[in-house]
Amino acid sequence: MTSADETVVRVGVFGLLGSGNLGNDGSLEAVLGYLRAEHPEAVVDALCGGPEAVAARYGIPGTRLHWYRGEYRTASRAGAIAAKGLGKLVDVFRTAAWVRRHDVVIVPGMGVLEATLPLRPWGFPYSLFLLCASGRLLRTRVALVSVGATAIGNRPTRALVRWSARLATYRSYRDTQSREAMRAMGVNTTRDEVYPDLAFALPTPLASTPSGPPGPVCVGVMDFHGGNDDRARAGEIHRRYLDGTIRFVRALVEEDRPVRLLTGDDCDAPVVAAILDAVDSPLVTAAEPSSLADLMKEMAAADTVVATRYHNLICALKTSTPTLALSYAPKSDALMAQMGLGAYCHPARAVDADRLLEQFRELEQRSAELRRTLAERNQDAARQLEGQFSDLTATLFPAADHTHAHALRETP
């Protein structure tokens, strides 16, 4: 092996990346920015949901996460069930072979230890367990970086998530309640740190300063059907969410406010279509964002944002735009509290358009004050993420960290 070969670090990134979820891809983008700035010697590739999309957008090779291409389709016929079962077995060896080729594997952010949305244990939780178990067996360092976590009731899912966390080399969380959830599930979190979500490390567009008459409102929607424990009421929850959101948008239009509908995942498109159909007005338009950067540009131009998806909220808060959360999980409440807007949360499971309008008007009355608060909190988040990346370097790239520190000491 040559000396040049010895300096190469083989880094894998893992997750439901390139699958249409902008938040997941934003977390990947933040980690790639860190690697390219601090570890340009690293050779990076991905084991992910959408390898073609990841390769096209980020310029890194990708391998499909699942051997069976119909993994996320419901299997009802015997052939499909058998193929799915075979895929689970094949993925044991595929995952181990991929992990073996790397020195480090990073799981960039995302709610990989959560069950806040409908989730089957033999889907992503199983894939994450295979990754972490392979890392431990093959001595490849696996890092769960600024991830989200929740206490999980379903026993198989809880067991897979708990063991995934235990087997990882490094863990950090995007909020305190995530760390507490893992501690409550039996994971020793003594050395685990809490840092902001990785999306706070992304570049921020310049926000406009509202002037003159009331301006546009961004409404971020979600194909929301409740959480993992709400399957029996999923249809009812979705109808209440959609009906309340439509009433809210219609009320804004009646006040001559332009409304811009935003999504965060490909699956949200039917909700946008339903709102456009129900509120037939030229004041209501829909964006087609393909990245968190696109979302931030839309939100930076708005007076106010009302949003459901977690990373829609982050994009709005990051641009220092006054934001109201249609909260579907404790992580949304925690994020809003961290950013100084804890009073502006509304339950997505029971959208009350009248109460939502009251909160919206109160938020707008405090717009200038809240913009200043958000600017300060964003500066704090950026500083904390510098610590996250320094911590990651010290843990996963000790040789590189030592070389960097030595170079600094030698600099006159």
N, C-alpha and C positions, 0 to 999 in steps of 0.2 A: 504493500500500500504506500502510495506517495504521500509526501507531507501535505500536498494540496487536498488529497482525499481525506486526510485526518481532520481538516478544518470544516468539512462539509457536515452539516447537521440535517438529518432527514426528519422533517416535521410533517405530521399528518393532521388534518382538521376533520372533524367528525360531526355529523348531525343531519337534521332535515333541512339541508341547505339546497338552494336552487329549485325548491319545490313550490314556489309561488308565495311564500310567507316573507314579507319585506323585513320584518323584525329579525328573523333568523339570519337573513342575508346581511342585514346591517351589522349584526354581531360579528359575522365572518369578516366583513369589510374592515371593522375596527381592529381585529386581530391581525389581519394581513398588513394593515398599515403599521402596526407595531413591529411585526416581523421584518418588514422591508426597511424600516428605519433603524431598528436596533440589532437585527440579525440578518443582514443582507446575504450572508453566506448560506442561509438555510435554503434547502430544496423542499418545496411544499407541494403536497397534493391532498386530495380529499376523498373520503368515503362518505357518500352523501345521497340525498334523495333525488337530486337532479344534476347528475355529473355534466351533462351537455351544457346546461345553463351556467353552471359554475365555471366551466372551462371558457365559455364564450365571454362571460362578463369579467372574470377575475384573472384569466390567463393561467390557471393551474389545472393540471390533469385531474380528472375525477373518476372514481369507481362507483358503480351503483351499489347502494346500501344493501339491497335485497336481491338475492338470486331470482326469486319468483317475481315476475313483473306485475302480477295482479295482487300484490301484498295488501293494498289498501282498498281492494274491492271485496264486497261481501261474498264469501264462498258458500254456495248452496248446493251445487251439484257434487257428486262423489269425486269426479275427476279434479275439480277445482280444490276441494278439501284435501285430497291426497297430494296435489301439487304444492299447496300451501304448507302442509306438514313436511314434505320433502325439503322445501325451501328452508324451513327452520333448521333442519339438520345440515344442509349444505352451507348455510350461513355460519355455522360454527367454524368450519374449516376456512371459508373465505375470509371471515373477519380475522382469524388468527394469522393467516398468511399475510394479510394486509398490515396488521399491527407489527408483525415480525420485521417488516422492511423499514421501520422507523425507529429513531432514537426517542422521539417525543410525539405524543398525540395530544392535541388540544381540542376540547369541546367548548366552543366559543359562546358563552352566554346561553340564552334561551331558557325556557322553563323545563329543562330536561329531568328535573326531579319533582315535577308537579303532576297533579291530576285534576286541574281546575276545569279542563274541558274533557269531553268524552274520550276515553282512552282504554284500549285493550292491553292486558299485561303482555301478550305475546306479540305485540307490535313494537313500538319504539322502546319501552322498558326492557324487553328481551334483548334488543339490539345493543342497547347501552351496557347491559350486563355482560354480553359477549365481549364487548370492547374492553371493559375494565378487567374482566377475568383474564383475557388474553394478555393484556398489559402486565398484569401481575405474574403470570406464568412465564412470559417471555422477557421479562425485565425491561419492558418499554415504559417510560414514564408517561402516565395519563393524567391530564389536568382538566378538572372541571372549573372553568374560569367565569366568575361573576354569574353563576347560574341561579335560577329560581327553584324553590322547593316548597312543598306543602306536606302537611300530615296527610297520609293516605289511608283510607278505610279498607279498600279492597285488599285482601290478604296476599294474593299472588303478586299484584302490582307493588304493594308495599315491600314485600320480600326482595323482589328484583331491584327496586330503587335503593333500598337500604344496602344491599350487598354491592351494588355498583358504586355507591359512595364510599363504602368501606375499602374497596379494592383500589380506588383511585390513589395516585401518588399525591395529588394536590387538589384542594378544594377551596374555592372562595364563593361568596354569595352576593347577590345584588341587593339584599336587604336583610335586616336583623331577623325578621320573622322566618325567613328561609333557613337561616342557621338554626334557629330554635326548633323548627319543624324537624330537621334532621337529627338534632340532639334528642328530641322526644321519641324518635323512631329508633334510637339505640346506636347512633353514630357518634363517635368521640369527636367533638368539634372544638376541642381545646385550642388547637393550633390553626383553626380555620378563621379567615378574616372576612370582613364585609366591605365591599366596594360598590360604587354606583354601577348601574347597567353599562355595558360596554358601548352602547350607542351614544353615550355622552362623550365619547372620545372622537366622534365623527366631526368633520368640519360643519360649521353653522353658517347659513346664509344671513346676510344683513336683513334685519326686520324693518318693516316700514313703521313710521310713527303715525298713529291715527290722527287725522285732522278733518275738520269740516263735519258733514252729516255722518250718521252711523254707516259704517262700511260693511264689507262682506263677513260672513260667518262660515267657517269650515265645520262641517259635521262629518265626523269619522264614524262609519257604520261597520257592523260586524254580522256575520251569519251566526247569530247567537241562539243557542238552544239549551242553555244551562250547562251545568257541570257534569262530572262523571257520575254523580249520584242522582242526577235529575232525569235519567233516561225515560222514566214513565211519564214525566210531565213535559218532555222536550217540546212537543208541538204547542202546548198552551203557553209555555215561557216565550217561545219564538213569536207567537201572535201578539202577546202583550208588549214585547219589546218593539216589534215593528209598528204596531198601532200607535204606541206612545211616541215613537220617533216621528212618524208621519204627522201626527197632530202638532208636534213641536215645530217641525219644518213649515207646516201650513201656517202656523201662527206667525212665524218670522216673515213669511211672504206677505201676509196681510199687513205687516208693518213696513213693507217695501224694502226688506233687507235681502240683498243677494245671498244665496246659499250655495256653497260649493261642497258636493258630496265626495268623500274620500274613502278609500278602502285600505286594507293592510294585507290582504290575502286574496288570491284568485277566487276563493269560494264566496267572497262577499258580494260579487257582482249581482246576484239575484236580489239582494236587499236594495241596492242602488236602483235597479230596474223597477222594483215595487214602489219605491218612493217617487221616482220620476213619473210613474203611471198614475199614482194617487194624487200628486200635487202637480197639476199640469200648468206650469208657469215658466216663462223665459227667465225668471229670476233664479230658478233652480238648475244648476248644471253639475256635471260629474267630471272629475279628473280621472286620468288613467296613470297613476304613479307606478313606476317600475323600480323604485328604490326609496330608501329613507330620505335621500337627498331631494328627490322629487316631492315627497311629502312635506319636508321642511320648507321648500320654496313656496308651496301653496299656503302653508300655515303662517309663514313670515309675512305674507301679504294680507293676512286677515286681521280684523279687529279682535275677534274672539274665536275660540275653538271649543266645540263640544264633541267628545270622542269616546269610543268604547275600547278599541284594541289597545293593549298595553303600550306597544311601540308607537301607536298614533299619539298617545299621551306624551310619551318621551319626546317625540318630534316637536310637538306643540310647546312643551315646557322648555325645551332646548332653545327654541327661538324667542323665548321670553314673552310668548303670547298668552294672555289670560285664558285659562283652560278650565272647563268643567268636565268631570269624568262621569260617564255612564259606567259605573264600576261593576264588573262581573266577578271579581275575586279580591281577596284581601291584599294582593300585591298592588292593585291599583290604588287602594286607599293608602297603603304605606308610601307609595311613590308620591302621591299628592301631598301627604303630610310632610315628607322630606323636603319638598319644594315649596312649602309654605302655603299650600292651597287645600289643606285638609278639610275645610268647610265646604268645598265645592265638589262633593261626590254625590251621585244619585244612583240608586240601585238599578242595574240593567234588567233584573228579573221583574221589576215592577215599576216601569216608567210611568210616572204621573206627569203628563204634559203641563198641567197648571203649576205644579210645584217646581218642575224643571224650569219653566219660564221665570218664576220668582227668583230662583237661584241665578239664572242667566242674567237677569237685570241687575241683581246685586253685584255680580261679578263685574259687569261692565261699568258700574258706578265706581268701582275701585280699580279700574284698569291701570291708571298711571302708577299707583302705589304698588300693585302686584307686578307690573313689569320691572320695577326696580328690585323687588324682592327676588324675582326669578333670575335676574342678571347676577345677583350676588350668589344665589344658590348654584347657578351654573358654573361660576368660577370655582366654587368649592368642589363641585363634582369633578371638574377637570384636574384639579390638584390631587384629589384622591385617586383618580385613575392613573396618574403618573406613578403613584405608589404601588398600584396594582401591577403595572407593567415591570417596575423594578423588582417587585417580589417574585414575579413570574420568571424573570431572567435569573435571579439568584437561585431559584429552586430547580428550574428546568435546564438552564444553560450555565451551570457553575463555571465551566472552563472559560466561556465567553465573558461571563461577568468578572472573573478574576483578571482576564486579559485587559478588559476595559478599565477596571480599577487601577491596574498597574500602569496603563498608558496615562491615566489622569495624574498619577503620582509623579510620573516622569516628565510631565509637561511643565516647562519653566513658567 
